[in-house]
Amino acid sequence: MKSTFRNAAAIVIVSILSGCSGTKVTRVAANSTIDLSGKWNDADSRMVSEEMLKDCLDKPWYQNWQAKGKLPTLVVGDLRNLSHEHINMETFTNDIQRVLVNSGKVEFVANASEREALRAELSSQAGNATAETKKEAKQEIGADLMMTGSINTIVDQEGDKSVIFYQIDLELIDIQSHRKLWIGDKKIKKYVERDAVKL
């Protein structure tokens, strides 16, 4: 009898818990800013790339380049995550490329990994495509400039409160001369306060 009562009680509790554990999904604008954890997110990537690259293209190096009568050709090099957390650097790289290409002020060439895939395709075409449609090797456009950079963090934490400081550094380097034409930085500071777990 007691066993039956316990089983019935367990079923009721499971049913109640199941009814309370629903998932709610709300669609929001893709460019909205939502901070849940305080960690680096898509809004940070978008904001940093837009603000820093606007600054980059407004600096004297660009006017000096325009005097040559052609647009500079860029490639994104090594962007390093030196922070304490996992950051999707490919998304950040894509945001940088998007801002630069859409500005209409520069031309872009494929990065190192993309070039390898393109060269493999050229090699495949050389032996398989018709003479009228195959593309010729050794016709690549060499980049004039390379953008490199890093993301660093400093974390100050005490109990359930923390301050996360991000510093993003980007550099634009002349590939021929290795001269640094532009150095930019962006700082983000987040104060994160977590509720204590109540038992």
C-alpha positions as CSV (number, residue, x, y, z in Angstrom):
1,M,0.0,0.0,0.0
2,K,2.8,2.4,1.0
3,S,4.7,1.5,-2.2
4,T,1.6,2.3,-4.3
5,F,1.2,5.6,-2.5
6,R,4.9,6.5,-3.1
7,N,4.7,5.6,-6.8
8,A,1.5,7.7,-7.2
9,A,3.2,10.6,-5.4
10,A,6.3,10.3,-7.6
11,I,4.1,10.4,-10.8
12,V,2.3,13.5,-9.6
13,I,5.6,15.3,-8.8
14,V,7.1,14.4,-12.2
15,S,3.9,15.6,-13.9
16,I,4.0,19.0,-12.1
17,L,7.7,19.4,-12.8
18,S,7.2,18.5,-16.5
19,G,4.4,21.1,-16.8
20,C,6.7,23.8,-15.4
21,S,9.7,23.1,-17.6
22,G,8.6,24.6,-20.9
23,T,10.8,26.4,-23.3
24,K,9.9,29.9,-24.5
25,V,11.4,31.3,-27.7
26,T,11.1,34.9,-28.7
27,R,12.4,36.2,-32.0
28,V,14.3,39.4,-31.8
29,A,16.0,41.6,-34.4
30,A,19.4,40.2,-35.5
31,N,21.1,43.5,-34.8
32,S,19.6,43.9,-31.3
33,T,21.9,44.0,-28.3
34,I,21.3,41.3,-25.7
35,D,23.8,40.5,-23.0
36,L,23.0,37.3,-21.0
37,S,26.4,36.2,-19.7
38,G,28.5,39.3,-20.1
39,K,30.8,37.5,-22.5
40,W,31.9,38.7,-26.0
41,N,28.9,38.4,-28.3
42,D,27.6,39.2,-31.8
43,A,26.8,42.8,-30.8
44,D,30.4,43.4,-29.6
45,S,31.8,42.0,-32.9
46,R,29.5,44.1,-35.0
47,M,30.1,47.3,-33.0
48,V,33.9,46.9,-32.8
49,S,34.3,46.2,-36.5
50,E,32.0,49.1,-37.6
51,E,33.6,51.7,-35.3
52,M,37.2,50.7,-35.7
53,L,37.1,50.4,-39.5
54,K,35.3,53.7,-39.9
55,D,38.2,55.2,-37.9
56,C,40.7,53.3,-40.1
57,L,39.3,54.6,-43.4
58,D,39.1,58.2,-42.1
59,K,42.8,58.4,-41.3
60,P,45.5,60.1,-43.4
61,W,46.9,56.9,-44.9
62,Y,43.8,56.5,-47.0
63,Q,44.0,60.0,-48.5
64,N,47.6,59.4,-49.2
65,W,46.7,56.1,-51.0
66,Q,44.0,57.7,-53.0
67,A,46.6,60.0,-54.5
68,K,48.0,56.9,-56.3
69,G,44.8,56.8,-58.3
70,K,43.6,53.3,-57.2
71,L,41.9,51.6,-54.4
72,P,44.0,49.7,-51.9
73,T,43.7,45.9,-52.0
74,L,43.4,44.3,-48.6
75,V,43.6,40.8,-47.0
76,V,42.8,39.9,-43.4
77,G,45.7,38.1,-41.8
78,D,46.0,36.6,-38.3
79,L,43.4,37.8,-35.8
80,R,44.2,36.2,-32.5
81,N,42.0,35.5,-29.5
82,L,44.3,36.2,-26.5
83,S,41.3,36.5,-24.1
84,H,40.2,34.3,-21.2
85,E,37.1,33.1,-23.1
86,H,36.2,31.3,-26.3
87,I,35.6,33.8,-29.1
88,N,34.5,32.9,-32.6
89,M,37.2,34.8,-34.5
90,E,35.8,33.7,-37.9
91,T,32.6,35.7,-37.2
92,F,34.7,38.7,-36.2
93,T,36.8,38.4,-39.3
94,N,33.7,38.2,-41.5
95,D,32.3,41.4,-39.8
96,I,35.6,43.2,-40.6
97,Q,35.5,42.0,-44.2
98,R,31.9,43.0,-44.6
99,V,32.5,46.5,-43.3
100,L,35.5,47.1,-45.5
101,V,34.0,45.6,-48.7
102,N,30.7,47.5,-48.2
103,S,32.5,50.8,-47.7
104,G,33.4,50.8,-51.4
105,K,36.8,52.3,-50.4
106,V,38.9,49.2,-50.7
107,E,39.1,46.0,-52.7
108,F,39.5,42.6,-51.0
109,V,41.2,39.4,-51.9
110,A,40.7,35.9,-50.4
111,N,42.6,35.0,-47.3
112,A,45.3,32.2,-47.1
113,S,42.9,29.3,-46.5
114,E,40.4,30.5,-49.2
115,R,43.3,30.9,-51.7
116,E,44.3,27.2,-51.1
117,A,40.7,26.1,-52.0
118,L,40.7,28.3,-55.1
119,R,44.0,27.0,-56.3
120,A,42.8,23.5,-55.8
121,E,39.8,24.4,-58.0
122,L,42.0,25.9,-60.6
123,S,44.1,22.7,-60.7
124,S,41.0,20.7,-61.1
125,Q,39.8,22.8,-63.9
126,A,43.1,22.5,-65.7
127,G,42.6,18.8,-66.2
128,N,38.8,18.6,-66.4
129,A,37.2,21.8,-67.7
130,T,36.8,22.7,-71.4
131,A,39.4,25.1,-72.9
132,E,36.7,27.8,-73.3
133,T,35.6,27.8,-69.6
134,K,38.7,26.9,-67.5
135,K,40.4,29.7,-65.6
136,E,44.1,30.3,-65.9
137,A,46.5,30.0,-63.0
138,K,48.9,32.8,-62.0
139,Q,46.3,35.5,-62.5
140,E,45.8,36.3,-58.8
141,I,45.7,39.9,-57.6
142,G,48.3,40.5,-54.9
143,A,47.1,42.4,-51.8
144,D,48.7,45.7,-50.9
145,L,47.8,45.7,-47.3
146,M,47.2,43.2,-44.5
147,M,45.0,43.7,-41.4
148,T,46.1,41.8,-38.3
149,G,45.0,42.1,-34.6
150,S,44.1,40.6,-31.3
151,I,41.5,40.5,-28.6
152,N,42.7,40.7,-25.0
153,T,40.8,40.6,-21.7
154,I,41.3,41.5,-18.0
155,V,38.9,40.1,-15.5
156,D,38.4,41.5,-12.0
157,Q,36.1,39.4,-9.9
158,E,35.0,39.4,-6.3
159,G,32.2,37.0,-5.2
160,D,29.2,37.3,-7.6
161,K,30.4,40.6,-9.1
162,S,32.9,40.9,-11.9
163,V,34.3,43.5,-14.4
164,I,35.4,42.2,-17.8
165,F,37.6,44.5,-19.8
166,Y,38.2,43.9,-23.5
167,Q,40.9,45.5,-25.6
168,I,40.7,45.0,-29.3
169,D,43.8,46.0,-31.3
170,L,44.0,46.1,-35.1
171,E,46.8,47.1,-37.4
172,L,47.0,47.8,-41.1
173,I,50.4,46.9,-42.6
174,D,51.9,47.5,-46.0
175,I,52.9,44.1,-47.3
176,Q,55.7,45.4,-49.6
177,S,57.5,47.7,-47.1
178,H,56.1,46.2,-43.8
179,R,55.2,49.8,-42.7
180,K,52.3,50.1,-40.2
181,L,49.9,52.5,-41.8
182,W,47.2,52.5,-39.1
183,I,47.0,51.2,-35.5
184,G,43.6,51.3,-33.8
185,D,42.2,50.1,-30.5
186,K,38.7,49.7,-29.0
187,K,38.0,49.2,-25.3
188,I,34.8,47.6,-23.9
189,K,34.1,47.2,-20.1
190,K,31.3,45.1,-18.8
191,Y,30.0,45.0,-15.2
192,V,28.4,41.6,-14.5
193,E,26.4,40.9,-11.3
194,R,25.0,37.4,-10.8
195,D,22.3,36.6,-8.3
196,A,23.3,34.3,-5.5
197,V,21.8,30.8,-5.8
198,K,18.9,30.5,-3.4
199,L,18.2,27.0,-2.0
